[in-house]
Amino acid sequence: MPDSVCLFAAYAPTGELPPYTAYYLSELIQCGFTVHLALSGCKQASKKTTTFCNKKNIIIWCRSNSGYDFGAWKDLILQDCTKNTCRVLLANDSVFGPFTSLSLIFDRMEKENGDVWGLVHSQSVIPHLQSWFVCFENNSFHLPAVQRTLLQNFDHMTRDELIWHGELGLALACRVEGLSTKAAWNDPGLLDRLFKTNAMHSQWRQLIRSGKVPFIKTELLRDNPFHLRSTSRWKDILPAETTFNPEWITHYLNMNGPRAGRPQINRKCRLLYTLIENMTG
């Protein structure tokens, strides 16, 4: 069995991966992961995607679009994709990037000696790791409380319910098992500590410039829920040495408008995010 496995959740109704996701997967392969790719919303991967995955030794699992990312990860666990694996990474396609080498981040976080680590720590509701990138080390993934959390029935949960039962549930499971948790980014400013904003929105430029979180949330550029003016200048924030092609993002934004039915953020909250962004950007 491979020592390092990544369970990667992607929404692909046409069965085809966008190039920015393929790039992300290639970076994970470079970091030594065996990748199991859950393609949600399709019965068969496209020929192009199949060829790419075969070349990279990525294992494809097509599934119905249910349970969001946690439902996809659960299905992969039930297929024994993580059996006897020491390191397990949970990741998804909700971000653009990485804009710098992921291997540097893995090298840095290995020195932290955490049982579980992620890229971004959040103080919202309870302290937790944002679930779009969470790495379980030292066989911690197989502990009972972690497995109970990941094997819930996610199929009919709303997005808010998934946050409570999945993302926050993992934080509680780690606490129950006595696991140490670390984050690449865990440096909120005073306002962020007081109001517990989402750093991937309120401090997105600072995170990229730090080199610790080389990603932008897709939602930020597509929906811009907090009406941040800086998002129009996203190209200027990318590292000059990046091998990530910014035209992949441009094409995606041209083809995908704001998500229908997205939550409306009130004016007070938008002003708060703008204030934090101006202070930290």
N, C-alpha and C positions, 0 to 999 in steps of 0.2 A: 504494500500500500504506500502511496506517496506520503511524504512527511508534511507537506504544505498543500492545502486544498483551498481553493476559492470557490464559494457558491455565489454566482453572479446572476442577478435578476435583471432581465431586460424586457421591455414591452416592444413587441415586433409583430404587429397585425399582418404585415405583408410577408413575414418570414425573413426579412432582410435587415441586417445591422447597419446603422449609419456609420460613416467612416470614423467619427470621433469616438464611438463606442469600440469599434475594432481596434483603434489606436490604444485605448485604455486597456483592453484585454491583452494586447501585445506587450504593454508595459508590465502587466502582472505576470505574464509568462517569463519576462526577463528577470523578475524577482524570484523565480523558482517555484511558482505555483502551478499545480495541476488545476485547470479551470473547468468547472461544470457550469454550463450556461443554460439557464432556464429562459426559453423564449416564450413569453406569454402572449396569448391571443392568436396563435397560428397553429395549424396542424402539421406544417412542414416548413423547414428552413429553405430559403431560396438557394439556387445553385451557387450564386456568388458567396453567400454566407457559409454554405457547406464546404466549399473549396477552401475558403479562408480558415475555417475551424479545423479542417482536416490537416492543413499545412501546419497549424500551430498546436495540433494535438489537443484541441478544445473539445470537450464532450458536450453535445447538444441534447437538450431535453425540451421538446415542444409540449406546451400545456395550454389549458384554457386560461382566460384572463380572470382569475379569481383570487381574492386574498392579497392582492398587491404583492409587494416584495416579500413580506413574511410568509404569504401563502406559497410563493415560489421557492423560498428557502426550505420551507417545511417539506415540500414535495421532493426536493433533492435529498434531504436527510432521510426520508422514507425509502429512497432508492439506494441507501447505504453508501452515498457518495462521500461521507465523512468517517466511515468506519475505520477505527484504529489510527486515526490521523492526529498528530500532535498539535499542529497549527491549522486553524480554520479561519478564513477571512470571509466575512459577509460584505458584499458590495452590490451596487446597482448602477443603473444608467441615468441617474437623476442629476448628473454633473457633466460639465465639460472639463477636459483635462486628462491626465496631468500635464502641467506646463513646465515642470522640471522633473528630474529623475526620481521615481518612486523608491529606487534602491537606497538612496541617501536617507530617506525618511525611515525605511525599515532598519537601516544600520543605526540610526539615531535612537529609535524607539526600543530596539533590542537592548541597548545599554541602560534603559530605564527599568528593565526587569519587572515589568508589569505582567500580571496574569492575563489581563484583557486591556486592550488599548484601542483608541480610535483617533481620528484626526481632530475632531472638535468636541470639546466638553461644553455642556449646556447646564445652566442653573434653573431652567424653566421647570416649574412644578416641583421636581426633585433633581438633584445632581445626576446627570446621565451623559452617556456618549451618544452623539447623533448616529443613527443606525445605518446611514448610507455607506459607512466604512467602519467596520468593527472587526478587530483581529483578536482571536482567542489563542493564547499561548499555553504551553505546558499541560496539554490535555484538559484544560479548563472547560472546553466546549462540551465535554461528555458528562459533566457533573449533573446530578439529577434536577436541580432547580433550573439550570440553563435549558436542559432538554424539555422540561415541562413547559417552559415559556415558549419555546420554539415549535412545539408540537400541538399548540392549541388549534382549534378550528377557526381559522381566519377568514374563511370564504365569504361570510356574510357580514363581516365587520365593516363599519365606515372607516374613513381615513382617521378620524379622531379616535375611534375605538382602537384602531391599530397602534396609534401612538401610545395610548394608555396601556393596553395589554401587551404590546410588542416592545416598543422602544423603552418605555419606562419600566415595563415588566422585566426586561433584561437587566436593568440597573438594580432592581430589587433582588433578582436572582443572584447576581454577583455578590450583593451584600449578604444574602442568606448563606452563600457558600464561602464567605470570607475571602473573596478574591480581591486582589489589588488591581485598581484600574488607573490607567494613565491616558493622557491625551497629548497629541502634538501641539495643539493650541489650547491653552488653559490660562489665558491672561486677560480676563475682562477688565475694562476700565470701571471707574466708579459708577457712572450712569448705568452701564451694563449690569453691574452687580445689583444695583438698586431696582432696575426695571426688567432685568432678565430677558434681554432681546436675543434674537437669533443672529449670532455673529456672522453666519454665512450670508446674511443680508446687510446688517448694520455696519459690519466691518470687513466686507468682502475684499476691498482693496488692500487693507492692512494685512489680511491673512495671506494673500498672494505674495505681497512684497516681503513678508517674513520668510518665505521659502518653506514654511511648515505645512501649509495647506494649499497645494498648487491646483486648486479646482475652483470653478464657478458653478453655482447651482443653476441648472437649466431654468428653473422657475423664476429666478431673479431676472434673467435677461428676457425671457418670454413674457412673463406676467407682470413683473415689477410691482408686486402688490403694495409696496410702501411708497411708490412713486418717487424713487430716488433718482435725482438728475444725473448722477455719475454713471449710471448704467449705459448711457449712450456712448460713453468714452471707454468702453471695456477693452478695446484693442490697445489703447495706450498703456494699460496696466500689465499686459502680458510681458514676461521676461524676453529680452531681446534675443537670448540664445535658445529659445524654445524651438523644438522640432514639431510641436503641435501646429497644425495648419489652421489659422484663424478663419479661413474661408469655409471651413466645415460649420462653424457657428453661424456665419453670415447666411449660408444656404439654409440651415435649419430655421433660423428666424424668419427668413423670407417665405418659407413653406408652412410655418406654424405660427398662427396668431395666438393671442392670450387664451388661456384655457376657459372654456365655457363653464359657468357656474362656480367660478373660483370665489372664495370668500372675500367679502368686501371689508377693507380695513378702515376703521374710523379715522377722522382727521387728527385727533389727538395722538393716536399711535403713529401715524405717518410723520407727524412733526417730531416725535421722539426719535424715530429712526433717522430722520434727516439731521437732527442735532448731533446724534452719536456719530453718524457718518462724517459730518463736517469736523468734528473734534478729533477723529482718529484717521481720517483719510489722508 
